[in-house]
Amino acid sequence: MGIKKGLVVVFSLLVGVSVMLAGCGSGASNQASGGGAAQASPSAGQTVEAPKEVTLKVGAAPVPHAEILEFIKPKLKEEGVNLEVVILDDEGQLNPALKDNQIDANFFQHVPYLDSVRGEKGFDFAVTTKVHVEPIGFYSDKLKSAGEIKEGAKIGIPNNPSNEFRALTLLQEQGLIKLKDGLTTYEATPKDIAENPKKLEFIEAEAATLPRALPDLDGAVINTNVVLEAKIDPNSALFREGANSPYANVIVVRKGDENREEIKKLDAALTTPEVKKFIEDKYGVAVVPAF
């Protein structure tokens, strides 16, 4: 009986050791294959690494574009996008900067302007979303209404092709001039005026200089972003475009980048009810949401 008991004890020990070894082997196998339940979840106290943050550089005009972008920065931060707003002294360099990969997108222009320069400059760009319209308006330090515009009045207009057409179209809507028929490319200069009954004299100038030139003019057609930067009350416009203007300001990227995840997040963040309210509350009639 003593011998039998001894054999039983030895046999039990051997079984126990075999079970332990099998358990260790199973754990190692699971770990190697990544199939273990414990492997799928971090152990207590282990931190999960946050998704890598992506920096997105967007070139913009100072007002209202950069201010709108600053408003959406926190939302994009939550989604893993570090939005860097780039403002250049010369807005005309924002398209070359995009072409040269210095920025990932820009936000300062409307489609007629982009169309007027893309062929000449060789820009291979895509438009991803419309954000807002800045209705262009007529401002004056001397006049109180359109009816006070006299014969021979000096009228300032922006000298880039698309905005010059836009300004002349606004004056045509007021019955002050009539443009030639068949102007379909959003481009015109005073040479394209067919009728000018008041013999208005047009002063073509860089848009940014028009507010400073107002004392020397009877009035000027000025872009709203320029008006805001010059601290002119946009409500003081004698007349302005309607809300159905085709000149919505857009996000522009290099062709092929429109499907980048961070660009999609930018577009989504710019077209929320919160952004619409921000624009309406901050800018009133000067900036109209286009979404």
C-alpha positions, 0 to 999 in steps of 0.5 A: 500500500505504501508503494501504491500511495507513492506512485499516486503522488508522483503521478499527480505531480507529473499531471500538474506540471504538464498542465502548467507547461501547457498553459504557458505554451498556450499563452505564448502561442496566443501572444505570438499570434496576437489572438489572446483576449488579454492582448486585445485590451491594454492592461491596467495602468497602460496608456493608449497612444493618441492618434498622430496630429496632422498640421494643416497650413491654410493661407488666408486674407486677414478679414474675415477669412483668417478670423473664421479659421481661428474660430474653427481651430478648437474643433479641428484640434479635437479631430487631430488637425492642428490648423495653422493660419498663414497670412501673407503681406500680399494676398496675390502670393497665396495662389503661388504659395499653394502651387509651391507647396508652402501651404496646403490650401488657401481661403481668400478668393472666389471662383471668377477670380481664380478662373481669371488667373489660373490659365495665365499662371498655370494653377492646377487647383480644385475648389472644395467648398463655398464658405461666404459671400462678401457683397461688394459695395459703393462707398463715398465720403462725399455722397449720401445716395446714388442719386447724388452721383453727378456728371463727370464724377470720379469713381474708383474701381478695383483693377483686377479683372474679375473684381473690375467686372463685378464693380462695373456690373454693380454700377450697371445694376444702378443704371449708371452705365451699360456694358457691352453685350456678350461679356461672359468671362467675368472680365471687363474694363471701362473699355467695355462700357457701351453707354456712360450717360453721366460721363463718369471717370473711372479710376482703376486701382489696387483694391486695398488702396481704394479706402485711402483714396476715398477723399479724392474720389466721389465714390468707389466700389470696394470689396467688403474684406477691404472695407473691414480691414480699413475699419469702414462701417459696411452699413455705410455702403450707398448700395451693394450686391445682393445675397445671390452674388456668384462671388462666394469665397471658397477653399482652394487646394491643389488638384488631387488633394481634395480627398485628403482627410484633413481637407474634408475635416476643414470643409466640414468644420467651416460649414456648420450652424455654429460657423453660420451664426458666428459669421452673422453675429460678427459681420452682419450685412458685410459677410453672408454665409454661402452654405 
